């Protein structure tokens, strides 16, 4: 799973370790649609996702493509929460996308 934060929301890319059964696929799609909307990310985010998939470090990708990589690999709730807290602390308020 890769999580990238943008001012207007989150980009979440999920790569499954196995093919899903048709009912699992339907359930997963329904869950993702409840949480947000499908999108085709811009070229910068596409390149960042490709860089992460090819083994570049998140820090390297953040510097090169100017995106906020919150998590890449096995999702760690603590990493995402720490990002949120630091972001909110830096701004002095909590944007709607981080609430």
C-alpha positions as CSV (number, residue, x, y, z in Angstrom):
1,X,0.0,0.0,0.0
2,X,1.2,3.5,-0.8
3,X,-0.3,6.6,0.8
4,X,0.4,10.1,-0.6
5,X,-1.1,13.2,0.9
6,X,-2.1,16.1,-1.3
7,X,-3.8,19.4,-0.3
8,X,-7.1,18.2,-1.8
9,X,-7.0,14.7,-0.3
10,X,-5.2,11.4,-0.2
11,X,-4.0,9.1,-2.9
12,X,-4.1,5.5,-1.8
13,X,-2.6,2.7,-4.0
14,X,-3.3,-0.8,-3.0
15,X,-1.5,-3.8,-4.4
16,X,-2.9,-7.1,-3.3
17,X,-0.6,-10.1,-2.6
18,X,-3.0,-12.4,-4.4
19,X,-5.9,-12.2,-6.9
20,X,-9.2,-11.5,-5.2
21,X,-12.2,-13.7,-5.7
22,X,-15.0,-11.9,-7.5
23,X,-17.0,-11.2,-4.3
24,X,-13.9,-10.0,-2.5
25,X,-13.1,-7.7,-5.4
26,X,-16.7,-6.3,-5.3
27,X,-16.5,-5.8,-1.5
28,X,-13.1,-4.0,-1.8
29,X,-14.3,-1.7,-4.6
30,X,-17.4,-0.9,-2.5
31,X,-15.3,0.0,0.5
32,X,-13.0,2.2,-1.5
33,X,-15.9,4.0,-3.1
34,X,-17.3,4.7,0.4
35,X,-14.0,6.2,1.4
36,X,-13.3,8.3,-1.7
37,X,-13.5,8.6,-5.4
38,X,-11.4,6.8,-8.0
39,X,-8.9,9.1,-9.8
40,X,-6.2,9.2,-12.4
41,X,-3.4,11.0,-10.7
42,X,-1.4,13.6,-12.5
43,X,2.0,12.7,-14.1
44,X,4.0,13.8,-11.1
45,X,2.1,11.4,-8.8
46,X,2.3,8.7,-11.4
47,X,6.0,9.1,-11.6
48,X,6.3,9.1,-7.8
49,X,4.3,5.9,-7.6
50,X,6.5,4.3,-10.3
51,X,9.6,5.4,-8.5
52,X,8.4,3.7,-5.3
53,X,7.5,0.5,-7.2
54,X,11.0,0.4,-8.7
55,X,12.7,0.6,-5.3
56,X,13.5,4.3,-4.9
57,X,13.3,5.4,-1.2
58,X,10.3,7.4,-0.1
59,X,12.6,10.3,0.8
60,X,14.2,10.2,-2.7
61,X,10.8,10.2,-4.3
62,X,9.6,13.1,-2.1
63,X,12.5,15.2,-3.1
64,X,12.4,14.3,-6.8
65,X,8.7,14.7,-7.4
66,X,7.7,17.1,-4.6
67,X,5.0,14.8,-3.1
68,X,4.3,13.8,0.5
69,X,4.8,10.1,0.7
70,X,3.2,9.2,4.0
71,X,3.6,5.5,3.8
72,X,4.9,2.9,1.4
73,X,4.9,-0.9,1.9
74,X,3.0,-2.6,4.7
75,X,0.7,0.1,6.1
76,X,1.6,1.4,9.5
77,X,-1.2,3.4,11.1
78,X,1.4,5.0,13.4
79,X,3.3,6.5,10.5
80,X,0.1,8.0,9.0
81,X,-1.0,9.4,12.4
82,X,2.5,10.9,13.1
83,X,2.4,12.6,9.6
84,X,-1.1,14.0,10.4
85,X,0.1,15.4,13.8
86,X,3.2,17.0,12.4
87,X,1.3,18.5,9.5
88,X,-1.4,19.9,11.7
89,X,1.2,21.2,14.2
90,X,3.1,23.0,11.4
91,X,0.0,24.6,10.0
92,X,-1.6,25.5,13.3
93,X,-4.9,24.0,12.3
94,X,-6.3,20.8,10.9
95,X,-7.4,20.9,7.3
96,X,-10.5,19.0,6.4
97,X,-8.5,16.3,4.5
98,X,-6.7,15.4,7.7
99,X,-9.6,15.5,10.1
